[in-house]
Amino acid sequence: MKIGERILLTIFTLVVIVASVFAILLPLGVFSVDSVQSAVYEYVNNPIYGLIPLLIIIMGFAVMFTGVKKKKVRLGIIHANELGNLVISPKTFESAGYSAIKDIKGIKDAVIEIDFDENGVEYHIDALVVSDVNIPELTKEVQNAIKNHVETAIGIPVKSVNLHVKDMVAPQTSITHLR
């Protein structure tokens, strides 16, 4: 939720609270009938006060639709040819990335996320690596493996492969998932 939406929600909530407290206190006789009648008379005879309910209605609708935004659907990358379309899902790209790095010595565990557009795919890999590995060499090996495998198997260009080494672990440590 953006800051403007939070401010709007806060103001609207305060207005509703004040109106509710007034509505609770009115039948309890906290306000005298004369003071309420004079306030109502002043309100009715001054057209500028008509803007207050209008603003409350607008804020109510704005609050009602806050957060109701279309979620960007990530169908995948679409290949079109003369016979139809092929949609390659994000999961396919993630699986191809795991397949490319599964046999690389030095990676103990990894979580792969992707971003894509019509120009290609970006890989973001969070990895646990073994403590006796050369990280710059491992990075190049991972980047080349993913780029070659994805471009060969799927035919979509790989724009970048970003490796984030989360931690180094002993080679004998068994870890199943990073998440």
N, C-alpha and C positions, 0 to 999 in steps of 0.2 A: 504494500500500500504506500503510495507516494505521500509526501509531507502535506501537500495541499488537501488530499483526501482525508488525512488524519485530522487536520485542523477543522475541516468542514464537519466531520463526524463528531468531533469534540463539541463544537458550537451547537450543533443540532441536538446532541445529547443533553447539554446544559439547558437549552430552551425547553426540551421535553420534561426535564426534571423540575424546573421552576414552575412550568404550567401544571404539572402533576401535584406538586406541593400546594400550590394555590387552590387547585381543585379539591384537595383533601381538607385544607384548612377552612374553606368557605362554608361548608355545611356545619362545621363545628362551632361557628359563631366567632371565630377569631377576628374577623373583620366586621365592622359595623355595617349595617344595611345602607346607611346614608353615604358612607365613604365608597362603597361598591357602586351605588347608583350614580354618584358624581363622577367616578372614574369611567363608568360605562357611558354616561352622557358626554363626557369629554372625548372619549374614543369615537363615538358615533358622529359627533359634530366636527371632527377633524379628519379630512380625507387623506392626509399623509399617513395616518395610522393604518390605512388599507394596504400599504406596502408591506407591513410586518407579516400578516398572514401569507401574502404572496411569496415573500422570501422564505418563510417556513415551509411552504409547499414545495418550492424549488429545491431547498436544501433536503427535504424529505425524499424527493425523487432522485436527487444526486446521491444521497446516502444509500438509497435502495439499489442503485445500479453500480455503486462503488465495488470494484472487484469482479464485476461481471464483464469480463473481457474474453474475447475469443482466444482460446489457447492455440498457439501456433502448432499445427499438426505437422509432424515430421514423418511424412510418408516414406520418403527416401529420394533417391536420385532416379530420374526417369530417363530411360533410353527410348527414343522413338525411332522407328524405321517404317518402311512402306507397309508392313503387315500388322503393325500395332505398337504397343508400348510394353516396356519392361520396367518395373519399379523394383529397385534394389533397396531393401530396408536398412535402417541404421544397425540393426542387430547383425545383419550379414557382414557389414564392415567391421563390427567389433569382433565377430567370430573369425573373420579373415586375419585380423590383427593378432588374436590369440594363437591361431594356427601358425602364423609366421614366427612367433617368438617362443613357442612351446619347447623347442629343442635347443634354445640358446643357453649355453652354460653361463652361469653367473646371475641369471634371473631366478629368484626364489619364488616370487609371486608378483602378480600384476593386476591392476584394474585399468581397463581401457575405456575411454570415452571418446566420442567423435563429434565433430562439427562438420557440416558439409553445405555446399551450395552448388550452383550449376558449374562452377569452375573446378571442383574437386573436393577432396576430403582432408581434414586435419585430424591427426591423432593426438590424444593427450593420454599419456601413460604414467600412472603412479606405480612405482615398482619397489620391491624389496630386493636388494642384490646381496650376493655373498661377499663376505669381507675381504676376500683375497682377489678381487676383480679390479681391472683397470677401467674405471668408469668412463673416461672419454672414448676408449676403444669399444667398450660395451655399447655406448650410445650410438656410435657409428654403425655397429653391427645390427642393432635393433632397428635403426632408421632404414638401413639398406634392406633388411629382411622384410620389413613391412611394406616399403615402397615397391620392391620387386614382386612380392607375393600378390599384393592388392592390384597392382597395375596389370599383372599377368592374368590373374584369376578372374578379376571383375572388369577390368578395362577402364577404370576410372582413375584419373590422375590423383596422386597423393601430393597435396600442397606442402604439408609439413608433418613431422613426427616429433612431438615434444615429450621428452622423457623427464620425469620428476622422480628422483631417487628419494623415497620416503625414509629409508633406513638401510643399514647394512647389518646382516645377520651372519652367524656362523654357518658354514656349509652343512653341518649335520642337523641344524634346526629344521623341524618340519612345520610348515605353515600352510594352511589350506586357502584362506582368503584374507585379503587386505582390508576389506570393508568392515 
